[in-house]
Amino acid sequence: LPPFKPKLFLDTDNPMSFGTFFPPKYYQGVREKHHDDLLASAGTISEVASEFAKKFGRVQHALLEAYGPSDAETVFVTMGSLAENTEVAVDELRTEKKNAGLLRVKCMRPFPAELLAKALSKAKRIIVLEKDVSVGSGGVLALEVRAALHCETPVVSVVCGLGGKDVPVGEIKKTFDAKKDLWL
């Protein structure tokens, strides 16, 4: 066989990028535009949710959805598939005379920080159940919740359900009295 001659290779005398989205000259501007457009999308998301409700007669919460009493002292914050079992856990905790509620994040980006802070303003404790972790920093959703609240309310991060691991109602209920971050 003849010697292999790759079509593309690294050459320090002729630097180039492979598989780039945009050349370096334009990339930062594109990312800035992307960032600004994403932040502006919150209004559009809310408008579309309202249109959906009018058209189909079914409420579609755009950014956040509250479940349980508005004066709950301990509020679970979660999103996605964890929310169903968390609703059941809240119902069971309420029958046990525990003042629990749920705030479901429906839209992670743009993160509805101001709405979330207002919705959680009466909570004395917040337990964030999440299926994501920023290794070395903790649960991603908890990081956002803590930033939105400026650490004024105790927030416990519970990382669970990674890789599709089941998170039963009983396990969620056990986190009600958690005082520090944990993994289920």
ChimeraX commands (.cxc) that place a marker at each C-alpha (Angstrom):
marker #1 position 0.00,0.00,0.00 radius 0.5
marker #1 position 1.13,3.56,-0.61 radius 0.5
marker #1 position 1.85,5.75,2.43 radius 0.5
marker #1 position -1.28,7.20,4.03 radius 0.5
marker #1 position -1.83,10.89,3.24 radius 0.5
marker #1 position -4.75,12.31,5.24 radius 0.5
marker #1 position -6.80,15.05,3.61 radius 0.5
marker #1 position -6.99,16.98,6.87 radius 0.5
marker #1 position -4.29,17.14,9.49 radius 0.5
marker #1 position -2.97,19.45,12.18 radius 0.5
marker #1 position -0.28,21.77,10.93 radius 0.5
marker #1 position 1.12,24.39,13.30 radius 0.5
marker #1 position 2.30,26.45,10.32 radius 0.5
marker #1 position -1.23,26.55,8.89 radius 0.5
marker #1 position -3.70,26.51,11.84 radius 0.5
marker #1 position -7.33,25.73,11.09 radius 0.5
marker #1 position -10.51,24.61,12.80 radius 0.5
marker #1 position -12.39,21.41,12.03 radius 0.5
marker #1 position -16.16,21.09,12.26 radius 0.5
marker #1 position -16.72,24.59,13.56 radius 0.5
marker #1 position -20.13,26.18,13.73 radius 0.5
marker #1 position -18.71,29.54,12.63 radius 0.5
marker #1 position -15.17,30.79,12.14 radius 0.5
marker #1 position -13.65,32.47,15.21 radius 0.5
marker #1 position -14.16,35.88,13.62 radius 0.5
marker #1 position -17.98,35.48,13.85 radius 0.5
marker #1 position -18.52,32.91,16.60 radius 0.5
marker #1 position -18.72,35.25,19.61 radius 0.5
marker #1 position -21.23,37.52,17.87 radius 0.5
marker #1 position -23.40,34.54,16.93 radius 0.5
marker #1 position -23.33,33.24,20.50 radius 0.5
marker #1 position -24.24,36.69,21.86 radius 0.5
marker #1 position -27.21,36.87,19.47 radius 0.5
marker #1 position -28.24,33.34,20.47 radius 0.5
marker #1 position -28.06,34.33,24.15 radius 0.5
marker #1 position -30.11,37.51,23.66 radius 0.5
marker #1 position -32.73,35.71,21.56 radius 0.5
marker #1 position -33.09,32.96,24.14 radius 0.5
marker #1 position -33.65,35.50,26.92 radius 0.5
marker #1 position -36.27,37.24,24.80 radius 0.5
marker #1 position -38.08,33.96,24.13 radius 0.5
marker #1 position -39.75,33.87,27.59 radius 0.5
marker #1 position -42.47,36.23,26.39 radius 0.5
marker #1 position -43.07,34.17,23.26 radius 0.5
marker #1 position -43.27,30.96,25.29 radius 0.5
marker #1 position -45.90,32.51,27.55 radius 0.5
marker #1 position -47.89,33.86,24.57 radius 0.5
marker #1 position -47.92,30.46,22.88 radius 0.5
marker #1 position -49.05,28.78,26.12 radius 0.5
marker #1 position -51.97,31.26,26.32 radius 0.5
marker #1 position -52.89,30.63,22.69 radius 0.5
marker #1 position -52.80,26.88,23.34 radius 0.5
marker #1 position -55.16,27.26,26.29 radius 0.5
marker #1 position -57.61,29.34,24.24 radius 0.5
marker #1 position -57.53,26.99,21.28 radius 0.5
marker #1 position -57.76,23.69,23.14 radius 0.5
marker #1 position -59.41,24.67,26.42 radius 0.5
marker #1 position -56.59,23.16,28.45 radius 0.5
marker #1 position -54.17,25.17,30.55 radius 0.5
marker #1 position -50.58,24.73,29.48 radius 0.5
marker #1 position -48.25,26.33,32.01 radius 0.5
marker #1 position -45.44,28.08,30.20 radius 0.5
marker #1 position -42.57,28.52,32.62 radius 0.5
marker #1 position -43.66,27.28,36.07 radius 0.5
marker #1 position -46.52,25.23,37.47 radius 0.5
marker #1 position -47.48,25.24,41.14 radius 0.5
marker #1 position -49.12,22.25,42.84 radius 0.5
marker #1 position -50.50,22.24,46.35 radius 0.5
marker #1 position -51.13,25.15,48.69 radius 0.5
marker #1 position -49.62,28.54,47.95 radius 0.5
marker #1 position -48.60,28.85,51.62 radius 0.5
marker #1 position -46.58,25.60,51.77 radius 0.5
marker #1 position -43.61,25.90,54.11 radius 0.5
marker #1 position -41.58,23.19,52.38 radius 0.5
marker #1 position -41.69,23.29,48.61 radius 0.5
marker #1 position -40.28,20.66,46.30 radius 0.5
marker #1 position -38.90,22.09,43.06 radius 0.5
marker #1 position -38.45,19.72,40.16 radius 0.5
marker #1 position -39.04,19.29,36.48 radius 0.5
marker #1 position -39.87,16.66,33.90 radius 0.5
marker #1 position -40.68,13.10,34.83 radius 0.5
marker #1 position -39.89,13.57,38.53 radius 0.5
marker #1 position -42.90,15.86,38.93 radius 0.5
marker #1 position -45.59,13.15,38.78 radius 0.5
marker #1 position -44.22,11.11,41.66 radius 0.5
marker #1 position -43.49,14.34,43.52 radius 0.5
marker #1 position -47.17,15.33,43.22 radius 0.5
marker #1 position -48.14,12.01,44.79 radius 0.5
marker #1 position -45.53,12.50,47.52 radius 0.5
marker #1 position -46.89,16.00,48.26 radius 0.5
marker #1 position -50.43,14.61,48.52 radius 0.5
marker #1 position -49.30,11.87,50.91 radius 0.5
marker #1 position -47.25,14.30,53.01 radius 0.5
marker #1 position -50.25,16.63,53.26 radius 0.5
marker #1 position -52.41,13.76,54.57 radius 0.5
marker #1 position -49.67,13.28,57.20 radius 0.5
marker #1 position -50.20,16.96,58.18 radius 0.5
marker #1 position -46.92,18.11,56.63 radius 0.5
marker #1 position -47.08,21.49,54.92 radius 0.5
marker #1 position -45.68,20.56,51.49 radius 0.5
marker #1 position -46.07,21.94,48.00 radius 0.5
marker #1 position -44.52,21.57,44.57 radius 0.5
marker #1 position -43.20,24.00,42.01 radius 0.5
marker #1 position -42.57,22.41,38.63 radius 0.5
marker #1 position -40.10,24.16,36.34 radius 0.5
marker #1 position -41.52,23.83,32.83 radius 0.5
marker #1 position -38.82,25.79,31.02 radius 0.5
marker #1 position -35.15,25.56,32.01 radius 0.5
marker #1 position -33.96,28.10,29.46 radius 0.5
marker #1 position -34.53,30.92,29.74 radius 0.5
marker #1 position -34.61,30.21,33.45 radius 0.5
marker #1 position -37.60,32.02,35.02 radius 0.5
marker #1 position -35.60,33.33,38.00 radius 0.5
marker #1 position -37.88,36.25,38.91 radius 0.5
marker #1 position -41.07,34.19,38.64 radius 0.5
marker #1 position -39.50,31.40,40.66 radius 0.5
marker #1 position -38.35,33.78,43.40 radius 0.5
marker #1 position -41.86,35.23,43.64 radius 0.5
marker #1 position -43.48,31.77,43.68 radius 0.5
marker #1 position -41.14,30.60,46.45 radius 0.5
marker #1 position -41.24,33.82,48.50 radius 0.5
marker #1 position -43.34,32.26,51.31 radius 0.5
marker #1 position -41.41,28.99,51.50 radius 0.5
marker #1 position -39.29,28.32,54.56 radius 0.5
marker #1 position -37.41,25.39,52.96 radius 0.5
marker #1 position -36.90,24.24,49.40 radius 0.5
marker #1 position -36.00,20.75,48.27 radius 0.5
marker #1 position -34.81,20.52,44.68 radius 0.5
marker #1 position -35.22,17.08,43.13 radius 0.5
marker #1 position -33.26,16.74,39.92 radius 0.5
marker #1 position -31.87,14.32,37.38 radius 0.5
marker #1 position -28.81,16.36,36.51 radius 0.5
marker #1 position -25.54,17.26,38.15 radius 0.5
marker #1 position -22.69,19.59,37.33 radius 0.5
marker #1 position -19.90,17.37,38.59 radius 0.5
marker #1 position -17.98,19.25,41.24 radius 0.5
marker #1 position -20.70,21.89,41.71 radius 0.5
marker #1 position -23.88,19.98,42.47 radius 0.5
marker #1 position -27.36,19.77,41.02 radius 0.5
marker #1 position -27.86,22.11,38.07 radius 0.5
marker #1 position -31.43,23.09,38.94 radius 0.5
marker #1 position -30.45,23.72,42.58 radius 0.5
marker #1 position -27.67,26.04,41.41 radius 0.5
marker #1 position -30.26,28.05,39.44 radius 0.5
marker #1 position -32.74,28.08,42.34 radius 0.5
marker #1 position -30.09,29.24,44.81 radius 0.5
marker #1 position -29.00,32.00,42.45 radius 0.5
marker #1 position -32.61,33.14,41.92 radius 0.5
marker #1 position -33.26,33.28,45.67 radius 0.5
marker #1 position -29.91,34.87,46.56 radius 0.5
marker #1 position -29.54,32.17,49.25 radius 0.5
marker #1 position -32.27,33.75,51.39 radius 0.5
marker #1 position -34.12,30.45,51.86 radius 0.5
marker #1 position -32.46,27.10,52.69 radius 0.5
marker #1 position -32.22,24.98,49.53 radius 0.5
marker #1 position -31.46,21.24,49.65 radius 0.5
marker #1 position -30.36,19.59,46.40 radius 0.5
marker #1 position -31.35,15.97,45.88 radius 0.5
marker #1 position -29.71,14.41,42.83 radius 0.5
marker #1 position -31.64,11.31,41.83 radius 0.5
marker #1 position -32.85,9.26,38.89 radius 0.5
marker #1 position -29.62,9.51,36.92 radius 0.5
marker #1 position -29.44,7.08,34.02 radius 0.5
marker #1 position -33.14,6.33,34.28 radius 0.5
marker #1 position -32.96,5.03,37.87 radius 0.5
marker #1 position -36.45,4.85,39.33 radius 0.5
marker #1 position -37.35,7.39,42.03 radius 0.5
marker #1 position -40.35,6.00,43.93 radius 0.5
marker #1 position -42.75,8.16,45.92 radius 0.5
marker #1 position -41.43,6.75,49.21 radius 0.5
marker #1 position -37.89,7.91,48.41 radius 0.5
marker #1 position -39.15,11.40,47.59 radius 0.5
marker #1 position -41.06,11.54,50.89 radius 0.5
marker #1 position -37.88,10.61,52.79 radius 0.5
marker #1 position -36.22,13.80,51.51 radius 0.5
marker #1 position -38.82,16.00,53.24 radius 0.5
marker #1 position -36.70,16.34,56.38 radius 0.5
marker #1 position -33.32,16.53,54.60 radius 0.5
marker #1 position -31.03,19.23,55.95 radius 0.5
marker #1 position -28.15,18.90,53.48 radius 0.5
marker #1 position -27.60,18.01,49.83 radius 0.5
marker #1 position -27.84,14.31,49.06 radius 0.5
marker #1 position -27.97,11.69,46.34 radius 0.5
marker #1 position -30.72,9.07,46.14 radius 0.5
marker link #1:1,2 radius 0.2
marker link #1:2,3 radius 0.2
marker link #1:3,4 radius 0.2
marker link #1:4,5 radius 0.2
marker link #1:5,6 radius 0.2
marker link #1:6,7 radius 0.2
marker link #1:7,8 radius 0.2
marker link #1:8,9 radius 0.2
marker link #1:9,10 radius 0.2
marker link #1:10,11 radius 0.2
marker link #1:11,12 radius 0.2
marker link #1:12,13 radius 0.2
marker link #1:13,14 radius 0.2
marker link #1:14,15 radius 0.2
marker link #1:15,16 radius 0.2
marker link #1:16,17 radius 0.2
marker link #1:17,18 radius 0.2
marker link #1:18,19 radius 0.2
marker link #1:19,20 radius 0.2
marker link #1:20,21 radius 0.2
marker link #1:21,22 radius 0.2
marker link #1:22,23 radius 0.2
marker link #1:23,24 radius 0.2
marker link #1:24,25 radius 0.2
marker link #1:25,26 radius 0.2
marker link #1:26,27 radius 0.2
marker link #1:27,28 radius 0.2
marker link #1:28,29 radius 0.2
marker link #1:29,30 radius 0.2
marker link #1:30,31 radius 0.2
marker link #1:31,32 radius 0.2
marker link #1:32,33 radius 0.2
marker link #1:33,34 radius 0.2
marker link #1:34,35 radius 0.2
marker link #1:35,36 radius 0.2
marker link #1:36,37 radius 0.2
marker link #1:37,38 radius 0.2
marker link #1:38,39 radius 0.2
marker link #1:39,40 radius 0.2
marker link #1:40,41 radius 0.2
marker link #1:41,42 radius 0.2
marker link #1:42,43 radius 0.2
marker link #1:43,44 radius 0.2
marker link #1:44,45 radius 0.2
marker link #1:45,46 radius 0.2
marker link #1:46,47 radius 0.2
marker link #1:47,48 radius 0.2
marker link #1:48,49 radius 0.2
marker link #1:49,50 radius 0.2
marker link #1:50,51 radius 0.2
marker link #1:51,52 radius 0.2
marker link #1:52,53 radius 0.2
marker link #1:53,54 radius 0.2
marker link #1:54,55 radius 0.2
marker link #1:55,56 radius 0.2
marker link #1:56,57 radius 0.2
marker link #1:57,58 radius 0.2
marker link #1:58,59 radius 0.2
marker link #1:59,60 radius 0.2
marker link #1:60,61 radius 0.2
marker link #1:61,62 radius 0.2
marker link #1:62,63 radius 0.2
marker link #1:63,64 radius 0.2
marker link #1:64,65 radius 0.2
marker link #1:65,66 radius 0.2
marker link #1:66,67 radius 0.2
marker link #1:67,68 radius 0.2
marker link #1:68,69 radius 0.2
marker link #1:69,70 radius 0.2
marker link #1:70,71 radius 0.2
marker link #1:71,72 radius 0.2
marker link #1:72,73 radius 0.2
marker link #1:73,74 radius 0.2
marker link #1:74,75 radius 0.2
marker link #1:75,76 radius 0.2
marker link #1:76,77 radius 0.2
marker link #1:77,78 radius 0.2
marker link #1:78,79 radius 0.2
marker link #1:79,80 radius 0.2
marker link #1:80,81 radius 0.2
marker link #1:81,82 radius 0.2
marker link #1:82,83 radius 0.2
marker link #1:83,84 radius 0.2
marker link #1:84,85 radius 0.2
marker link #1:85,86 radius 0.2
marker link #1:86,87 radius 0.2
marker link #1:87,88 radius 0.2
marker link #1:88,89 radius 0.2
marker link #1:89,90 radius 0.2
marker link #1:90,91 radius 0.2
marker link #1:91,92 radius 0.2
marker link #1:92,93 radius 0.2
marker link #1:93,94 radius 0.2
marker link #1:94,95 radius 0.2
marker link #1:95,96 radius 0.2
marker link #1:96,97 radius 0.2
marker link #1:97,98 radius 0.2
marker link #1:98,99 radius 0.2
marker link #1:99,100 radius 0.2
marker link #1:100,101 radius 0.2
marker link #1:101,102 radius 0.2
marker link #1:102,103 radius 0.2
marker link #1:103,104 radius 0.2
marker link #1:104,105 radius 0.2
marker link #1:105,106 radius 0.2
marker link #1:106,107 radius 0.2
marker link #1:107,108 radius 0.2
marker link #1:108,109 radius 0.2
marker link #1:109,110 radius 0.2
marker link #1:110,111 radius 0.2
marker link #1:111,112 radius 0.2
marker link #1:112,113 radius 0.2
marker link #1:113,114 radius 0.2
marker link #1:114,115 radius 0.2
marker link #1:115,116 radius 0.2
marker link #1:116,117 radius 0.2
marker link #1:117,118 radius 0.2
marker link #1:118,119 radius 0.2
marker link #1:119,120 radius 0.2
marker link #1:120,121 radius 0.2
marker link #1:121,122 radius 0.2
marker link #1:122,123 radius 0.2
marker link #1:123,124 radius 0.2
marker link #1:124,125 radius 0.2
marker link #1:125,126 radius 0.2
marker link #1:126,127 radius 0.2
marker link #1:127,128 radius 0.2
marker link #1:128,129 radius 0.2
marker link #1:129,130 radius 0.2
marker link #1:130,131 radius 0.2
marker link #1:131,132 radius 0.2
marker link #1:132,133 radius 0.2
marker link #1:133,134 radius 0.2
marker link #1:134,135 radius 0.2
marker link #1:135,136 radius 0.2
marker link #1:136,137 radius 0.2
marker link #1:137,138 radius 0.2
marker link #1:138,139 radius 0.2
marker link #1:139,140 radius 0.2
marker link #1:140,141 radius 0.2
marker link #1:141,142 radius 0.2
marker link #1:142,143 radius 0.2
marker link #1:143,144 radius 0.2
marker link #1:144,145 radius 0.2
marker link #1:145,146 radius 0.2
marker link #1:146,147 radius 0.2
marker link #1:147,148 radius 0.2
marker link #1:148,149 radius 0.2
marker link #1:149,150 radius 0.2
marker link #1:150,151 radius 0.2
marker link #1:151,152 radius 0.2
marker link #1:152,153 radius 0.2
marker link #1:153,154 radius 0.2
marker link #1:154,155 radius 0.2
marker link #1:155,156 radius 0.2
marker link #1:156,157 radius 0.2
marker link #1:157,158 radius 0.2
marker link #1:158,159 radius 0.2
marker link #1:159,160 radius 0.2
marker link #1:160,161 radius 0.2
marker link #1:161,162 radius 0.2
marker link #1:162,163 radius 0.2
marker link #1:163,164 radius 0.2
marker link #1:164,165 radius 0.2
marker link #1:165,166 radius 0.2
marker link #1:166,167 radius 0.2
marker link #1:167,168 radius 0.2
marker link #1:168,169 radius 0.2
marker link #1:169,170 radius 0.2
marker link #1:170,171 radius 0.2
marker link #1:171,172 radius 0.2
marker link #1:172,173 radius 0.2
marker link #1:173,174 radius 0.2
marker link #1:174,175 radius 0.2
marker link #1:175,176 radius 0.2
marker link #1:176,177 radius 0.2
marker link #1:177,178 radius 0.2
marker link #1:178,179 radius 0.2
marker link #1:179,180 radius 0.2
marker link #1:180,181 radius 0.2
marker link #1:181,182 radius 0.2
marker link #1:182,183 radius 0.2
marker link #1:183,184 radius 0.2
view
